[in-house]
């Protein structure tokens, strides 16, 4: 297995009209969740990926499993919960380019995940364990599960990838800073946004952000710069990868950061240069914004290669 990840996925309801939510009558049902987004995007790039979580044993839970599995992700370790619900999200498109997002996830099945739910052999089977800052924010037991997974990865030479993915709707700034910095300091691959780095470290210079983590445990750091691309640095080299201009085509930016992570991890797993890793990451992030829905815009490998200019497209 190239990568294993875990965390909460939810059923997303996208409105079929741009107006305040109270006036919307029809929705499109899709899947959302940072970790499952990364899993499905990376699977589309020809890598073997496993994702697990706890879901309600009902039609919403089964919908999530079937959709994620249908994208080529192994879901064999998903746990079905008889007592708790799957979280849901409503998006609202009104007066903003980015949607308002309303979460209904309190006491969800995923929030009850605990160290007992972590399959040691499953994590040991992976080259990379990918984590985000969302899972430890769900509950104390979920936080303990994250630390158990880190412990297993460290003991078995599994690389740890970490996207801080700060969600201040889930916890306070002080709580987030304490836990997320601690996890980041244990990670081998770190992908913060520049705004997240400022929140967590009080640093706004991209070189200083990279150096902070490289002086801890990191082997490689990618600072996301939005439309400007990303800055990637190791102890030996660095590269500023320009972004792809899709400003006149953006439909929905939700899931772009997860697409970026998948592209980055694909390039890293394929042992590419920093330049190529940056192209993959920025390309995936840009393409994710071209359709509505968290994971619907992720391309297959050939489509990504065409988008970033590595392959000639064929008109049919």
C-alpha positions as CSV (number, residue, x, y, z in Angstrom):
1,X,0.0,0.0,0.0
2,X,1.4,3.4,-0.9
3,X,-0.7,5.4,1.5
4,X,-3.1,4.9,4.4
5,X,-5.2,7.7,5.9
6,X,-8.2,8.0,8.2
7,X,-10.7,10.7,9.3
8,X,-14.2,11.9,9.0
9,X,-16.1,11.9,5.7
10,X,-19.5,13.4,5.4
11,X,-22.4,13.6,3.0
12,X,-22.3,16.9,1.2
13,X,-25.5,18.6,-0.1
14,X,-24.7,21.1,-2.9
15,X,-27.5,23.5,-3.7
16,X,-28.8,23.7,-7.2
17,X,-29.3,27.4,-7.1
18,X,-27.4,30.4,-5.8
19,X,-29.4,32.0,-3.1
20,X,-29.8,31.9,0.7
21,X,-30.1,28.3,1.9
22,X,-33.6,28.9,3.2
23,X,-34.8,29.4,-0.4
24,X,-33.1,26.4,-1.9
25,X,-35.3,23.4,-2.5
26,X,-33.1,21.0,-4.5
27,X,-29.6,19.7,-3.7
28,X,-27.0,17.4,-5.3
29,X,-25.6,14.7,-2.9
30,X,-21.8,14.2,-2.9
31,X,-19.0,13.1,-0.6
32,X,-16.7,15.3,1.4
33,X,-13.8,14.9,3.9
34,X,-10.2,15.9,3.8
35,X,-8.7,12.5,4.2
36,X,-11.0,10.7,1.8
37,X,-10.5,13.5,-0.7
38,X,-6.7,12.9,-0.6
39,X,-7.3,9.1,-0.8
40,X,-9.6,9.3,-3.9
41,X,-7.4,11.9,-5.7
42,X,-4.2,9.9,-5.1
43,X,-6.0,6.6,-6.2
44,X,-6.9,8.4,-9.5
45,X,-3.1,9.0,-9.9
46,X,-2.4,5.3,-10.0
47,X,-1.4,4.8,-6.4
48,X,-2.7,2.2,-4.0
49,X,-4.5,3.9,-1.1
50,X,-6.5,2.8,1.9
51,X,-8.9,5.0,4.0
52,X,-10.8,4.1,7.1
53,X,-13.3,5.8,9.5
54,X,-16.4,5.1,11.5
55,X,-19.7,5.6,9.7
56,X,-23.3,5.1,10.5
57,X,-24.7,1.7,9.5
58,X,-27.4,3.2,7.3
59,X,-27.8,4.5,3.8
60,X,-25.6,7.5,4.3
61,X,-22.8,5.4,5.6
62,X,-23.2,2.9,2.8
63,X,-23.3,5.7,0.3
64,X,-19.9,7.0,1.5
65,X,-18.3,3.6,1.4
66,X,-19.6,2.7,-2.0
67,X,-18.6,6.1,-3.5
68,X,-15.0,6.1,-2.0
69,X,-14.5,2.5,-2.9
70,X,-15.7,3.1,-6.4
71,X,-12.9,5.6,-6.9
72,X,-10.3,2.8,-6.3
73,X,-9.7,3.3,-2.6
74,X,-9.5,0.3,-0.2
75,X,-12.3,0.7,2.5
76,X,-11.9,-2.7,4.1
77,X,-11.1,-1.2,7.5
78,X,-14.1,1.1,7.7
79,X,-16.1,0.5,10.9
80,X,-20.0,0.7,10.8
81,X,-21.5,2.3,13.9
82,X,-25.0,1.3,15.0
83,X,-25.5,4.1,17.5
84,X,-24.2,7.3,15.9
85,X,-24.9,9.2,12.7
86,X,-22.7,10.1,9.7
87,X,-22.0,13.9,9.5
88,X,-23.6,16.0,6.8
89,X,-22.7,19.3,5.2
90,X,-24.8,21.9,3.5
91,X,-23.2,24.4,1.1
92,X,-24.6,27.8,0.3
93,X,-23.7,29.8,-2.8
94,X,-24.7,33.4,-2.2
95,X,-22.8,36.8,-2.4
96,X,-19.4,35.1,-2.3
97,X,-17.1,33.3,-4.8
98,X,-16.5,30.6,-2.1
99,X,-19.4,28.8,-0.6
100,X,-20.6,29.2,3.0
101,X,-20.4,25.7,4.6
102,X,-22.7,24.5,7.4
103,X,-21.6,21.4,9.3
104,X,-23.8,19.0,11.2
105,X,-21.3,16.7,12.7
106,X,-21.5,16.9,16.5
107,X,-21.4,13.4,18.1
108,X,-21.0,11.8,14.6
109,X,-19.8,8.2,14.3
110,X,-16.4,9.4,13.1
111,X,-15.9,11.6,16.2
112,X,-16.1,8.4,18.4
113,X,-13.0,6.8,16.7
114,X,-10.5,5.7,19.3
115,X,-7.1,4.0,19.7
116,X,-8.9,0.7,19.8
117,X,-10.1,1.3,16.2
118,X,-6.6,1.7,14.8
119,X,-5.4,-1.4,12.9
120,X,-1.6,-1.6,13.5
121,X,-1.0,-4.1,10.6
122,X,-2.9,-1.9,8.2
123,X,-0.7,1.2,9.0
124,X,2.4,-0.9,8.9
125,X,1.6,-2.0,5.4
126,X,1.8,1.6,4.1
127,X,4.7,3.7,2.8
128,X,3.0,6.9,4.0
129,X,0.5,7.6,6.8
130,X,-1.4,10.8,5.8
131,X,-2.9,12.8,8.6
132,X,-4.8,16.1,8.8
133,X,-5.4,18.5,11.7
134,X,-9.2,17.9,11.4
135,X,-9.2,14.4,13.0
136,X,-7.6,15.4,16.3
137,X,-10.1,18.2,16.6
138,X,-13.1,15.9,16.5
139,X,-12.8,14.6,20.1
140,X,-10.4,13.5,22.7
141,X,-10.6,9.9,21.6
142,X,-10.0,10.8,18.0
143,X,-6.9,12.8,19.1
144,X,-5.7,9.7,21.0
145,X,-6.3,7.6,17.9
146,X,-4.1,10.0,15.8
147,X,-1.3,9.7,18.3
148,X,-1.5,5.9,18.4
149,X,-1.3,5.9,14.5
150,X,1.8,8.2,14.7
151,X,3.4,5.9,17.3
152,X,2.8,2.8,15.0
153,X,4.2,4.7,12.0
154,X,7.3,5.8,13.8
155,X,8.0,2.3,15.1
156,X,7.7,0.8,11.6
157,X,9.5,3.3,9.4
158,X,6.3,4.5,7.8
159,X,6.6,8.2,6.7
160,X,4.1,10.6,8.2
161,X,2.5,13.2,6.0
162,X,0.6,16.1,7.7
163,X,-1.7,18.8,6.4
164,X,-2.6,21.1,9.3
165,X,-6.0,21.9,7.8
166,X,-6.9,24.2,10.6
167,X,-10.6,24.2,11.5
168,X,-11.4,26.8,14.2
169,X,-15.0,25.8,14.2
170,X,-13.9,22.6,15.9
171,X,-11.6,24.0,18.6
172,X,-10.0,27.1,20.0
173,X,-6.9,28.7,18.6
174,X,-4.9,27.7,21.7
175,X,-6.0,24.1,21.5
176,X,-5.3,23.9,17.8
177,X,-1.8,25.5,18.1
178,X,-0.7,23.1,20.9
179,X,-1.8,19.9,19.2
180,X,-1.1,20.7,15.6
181,X,2.4,22.0,16.2
182,X,3.1,18.9,18.2
183,X,1.9,16.6,15.4
184,X,3.7,18.7,12.7
185,X,7.0,18.3,14.7
186,X,6.7,14.6,14.3
187,X,5.9,14.6,10.6
188,X,8.2,13.8,7.7
189,X,6.2,15.6,5.1
190,X,4.4,18.8,6.0
191,X,2.1,20.9,3.8
192,X,0.9,24.1,5.6
193,X,-0.8,27.1,4.0
194,X,1.1,30.3,4.6
195,X,-1.9,31.6,6.6
196,X,-1.8,28.4,8.7
197,X,1.9,28.8,9.4
198,X,1.3,32.3,10.5
199,X,-1.5,31.2,12.9
200,X,0.5,28.2,14.3
201,X,4.0,29.7,14.4
202,X,3.7,33.4,14.0
203,X,5.9,33.2,10.9
204,X,5.0,34.7,7.5
205,X,8.3,34.1,5.6
206,X,8.1,30.9,3.6
207,X,11.8,30.1,4.0
208,X,11.5,30.5,7.8
209,X,8.4,28.3,7.9
210,X,10.2,25.5,6.0
211,X,13.4,25.9,8.1
212,X,11.3,25.6,11.3
213,X,10.0,22.2,10.4
214,X,13.2,21.0,8.7
215,X,15.0,21.6,12.0
216,X,12.4,19.4,13.7
217,X,11.7,16.1,11.9
218,X,10.6,17.0,8.4
219,X,12.3,15.7,5.3
220,X,10.4,18.0,3.0
221,X,8.0,21.0,3.5
222,X,5.6,22.5,1.0
223,X,4.1,25.9,1.8
224,X,0.9,26.5,-0.1
225,X,0.7,30.0,-1.6
226,X,-2.8,29.8,-3.1
227,X,-3.0,31.1,-6.7
228,X,0.8,31.8,-6.5
229,X,1.6,28.1,-6.3
230,X,3.8,26.7,-3.6
231,X,7.3,26.8,-2.1
232,X,9.0,23.4,-1.6
233,X,12.1,22.9,0.5
234,X,14.3,20.1,1.8
235,X,17.6,20.4,3.7
236,X,19.5,20.4,0.4
237,X,17.3,22.3,-2.1
238,X,14.3,24.5,-2.7
239,X,11.9,25.4,-5.5
240,X,9.2,28.0,-6.0
241,X,6.6,26.3,-8.2
242,X,4.3,28.8,-9.9
243,X,0.5,28.2,-9.8
244,X,-1.8,27.6,-12.8
245,X,-4.1,30.5,-13.6
246,X,-7.7,29.2,-13.6
247,X,-9.2,32.4,-12.0
248,X,-11.8,32.8,-14.8
249,X,-12.9,29.2,-14.5
250,X,-13.2,28.6,-10.7
251,X,-16.5,26.9,-9.6
252,X,-15.7,25.7,-6.1
253,X,-12.5,25.9,-4.1
254,X,-13.4,23.3,-1.5
255,X,-11.2,20.3,-1.8
256,X,-8.4,22.2,-3.6
257,X,-6.0,21.8,-0.7
258,X,-6.6,18.1,-0.6
259,X,-6.0,17.8,-4.3
260,X,-2.8,19.7,-3.8
261,X,-1.7,17.2,-1.1
262,X,-2.5,14.2,-3.4
263,X,-0.5,15.7,-6.3
264,X,2.4,16.4,-4.0
265,X,2.3,12.9,-2.5
266,X,2.1,11.4,-5.9
267,X,5.2,13.2,-7.1
268,X,7.0,12.3,-3.8
269,X,6.1,8.6,-4.1
270,X,7.3,8.7,-7.7
271,X,10.7,10.1,-6.7
272,X,10.3,13.2,-8.9
273,X,12.2,16.4,-8.7
274,X,11.0,19.3,-6.6
275,X,9.9,21.1,-9.8
276,X,7.8,18.2,-10.9
277,X,6.3,17.6,-7.5
278,X,5.3,21.2,-7.5
279,X,3.7,20.9,-10.9
280,X,1.7,17.8,-9.9
281,X,0.6,19.5,-6.6
282,X,-0.4,22.8,-8.2
283,X,-2.0,21.1,-11.1
284,X,-4.2,18.9,-8.9
285,X,-5.1,21.9,-6.7
286,X,-6.1,24.0,-9.7
287,X,-8.1,21.3,-11.4
288,X,-10.0,20.6,-8.2
289,X,-11.6,24.1,-8.4
290,X,-13.1,23.6,-11.8
291,X,-16.2,21.7,-10.7
292,X,-18.6,21.7,-7.7
293,X,-18.3,19.1,-5.1
294,X,-15.3,18.3,-2.8
295,X,-13.9,15.4,-4.9
296,X,-15.6,15.5,-8.2
297,X,-12.9,17.7,-9.9
298,X,-9.9,15.4,-9.3
299,X,-8.4,14.2,-12.6
300,X,-7.0,10.9,-13.6
301,X,-3.2,10.8,-14.2
302,X,-3.4,11.3,-18.0
303,X,-5.8,14.3,-17.5
304,X,-3.4,15.9,-15.0
305,X,-0.4,15.4,-17.4
306,X,-2.4,17.1,-20.2
307,X,-3.4,20.0,-17.9
308,X,0.2,20.7,-16.8
309,X,1.6,20.3,-20.3
310,X,3.3,17.0,-20.0
311,X,1.1,15.3,-22.5
312,X,-0.6,16.3,-25.7
313,X,-4.4,16.1,-25.6
314,X,-6.3,14.3,-28.3
315,X,-9.5,15.7,-29.7
316,X,-12.1,13.0,-30.5
